[in-house]
C-alpha cells in the first residue's frame, strides 16, 4: 500500500513537472509582438499574448525556439531573440 501511494505521488509530480515547461518551436514565422499576437507552436499548442502593451521585435523570424513556463503568476513565454512575456493558452496548454 505504501509503495502504491509513493508511486502515485511520484507519477503526479512527474506529470505536473511536465506541464510546467513546454519546449517547442514557433510553427512558421514570428515577427514579434504587436499587442494581440497569437503564437502557434509546432507541438500543436496555441497561445495569445496576455499584455496588449508588450511590443517586441523578433531577431529570429523563421521557426525560432520557444519555451513556455507555467509559474505562480501564469504562463510566461520565451522566444529566441525576444524578451520573456506573459501568454494565455488558447488550447492544449
CORURVEN-V496912 format. One record per residue. N is the residue number from 1. RES is the residue in three letters. NEAR is the number of other ideal C-beta (glycine too) atoms within 8 Angstrom. D_FIRST is the distance of its C-alpha to the first C-alpha in Angstrom with 2 decimals. Layout:
n->[N | N]
res->[RES | RES]
near->[NEAR | NEAR]
d_first->[D_FIRST | D_FIRST]
This chain:
n->[1 | 2 | 3 | 4 | 5 | 6 | 7 | 8 | 9 | 10 | 11 | 12 | 13 | 14 | 15 | 16 | 17 | 18 | 19 | 20 | 21 | 22 | 23 | 24 | 25 | 26 | 27 | 28 | 29 | 30 | 31 | 32 | 33 | 34 | 35 | 36 | 37 | 38 | 39 | 40 | 41 | 42 | 43 | 44 | 45 | 46 | 47 | 48 | 49 | 50 | 51 | 52 | 53 | 54 | 55 | 56 | 57 | 58 | 59 | 60 | 61 | 62 | 63 | 64 | 65 | 66 | 67 | 68 | 69 | 70 | 71 | 72 | 73 | 74 | 75 | 76 | 77 | 78 | 79 | 80 | 81 | 82 | 83 | 84 | 85 | 86 | 87 | 88 | 89 | 90 | 91 | 92 | 93]
res->[UNK | UNK | UNK | UNK | UNK | UNK | UNK | UNK | UNK | UNK | UNK | UNK | UNK | UNK | UNK | UNK | UNK | UNK | UNK | UNK | UNK | UNK | UNK | UNK | UNK | UNK | UNK | UNK | UNK | UNK | UNK | UNK | UNK | UNK | UNK | UNK | UNK | UNK | UNK | UNK | UNK | UNK | UNK | UNK | UNK | UNK | UNK | UNK | UNK | UNK | UNK | UNK | UNK | UNK | UNK | UNK | UNK | UNK | UNK | UNK | UNK | UNK | UNK | UNK | UNK | UNK | UNK | UNK | UNK | UNK | UNK | UNK | UNK | UNK | UNK | UNK | UNK | UNK | UNK | UNK | UNK | UNK | UNK | UNK | UNK | UNK | UNK | UNK | UNK | UNK | UNK | UNK | UNK]
near->[4 | 5 | 6 | 7 | 8 | 8 | 8 | 8 | 8 | 8 | 8 | 8 | 8 | 8 | 8 | 8 | 8 | 7 | 9 | 8 | 10 | 9 | 6 | 12 | 9 | 14 | 7 | 6 | 7 | 11 | 7 | 10 | 10 | 7 | 9 | 7 | 9 | 9 | 14 | 9 | 15 | 8 | 7 | 6 | 13 | 12 | 15 | 11 | 15 | 9 | 7 | 6 | 5 | 10 | 8 | 9 | 7 | 12 | 7 | 8 | 8 | 5 | 8 | 13 | 8 | 14 | 10 | 14 | 10 | 9 | 8 | 2 | 5 | 9 | 14 | 12 | 14 | 10 | 12 | 9 | 7 | 13 | 5 | 6 | 13 | 12 | 14 | 9 | 10 | 7 | 6 | 7 | 7]
d_first->[0.00 | 3.80 | 5.42 | 5.12 | 6.26 | 8.66 | 9.83 | 10.68 | 12.40 | 14.27 | 15.36 | 16.62 | 18.42 | 19.98 | 21.26 | 22.60 | 24.37 | 25.79 | 27.29 | 28.77 | 31.21 | 33.22 | 35.75 | 38.42 | 42.18 | 44.54 | 45.50 | 49.27 | 51.45 | 50.71 | 53.81 | 52.22 | 51.37 | 53.97 | 52.35 | 50.72 | 49.40 | 46.84 | 45.00 | 43.46 | 41.27 | 41.04 | 37.32 | 38.44 | 37.63 | 40.53 | 41.15 | 43.98 | 45.55 | 44.46 | 47.46 | 50.77 | 52.65 | 51.05 | 53.49 | 52.96 | 54.85 | 52.98 | 54.16 | 52.24 | 52.72 | 51.64 | 47.86 | 46.89 | 43.38 | 41.27 | 38.06 | 36.41 | 34.27 | 32.32 | 32.77 | 32.90 | 36.31 | 35.75 | 36.34 | 38.76 | 40.39 | 42.14 | 44.57 | 46.44 | 49.76 | 48.98 | 47.49 | 44.06 | 44.21 | 42.01 | 41.19 | 39.63 | 37.75 | 39.80 | 37.15 | 34.06 | 33.04]
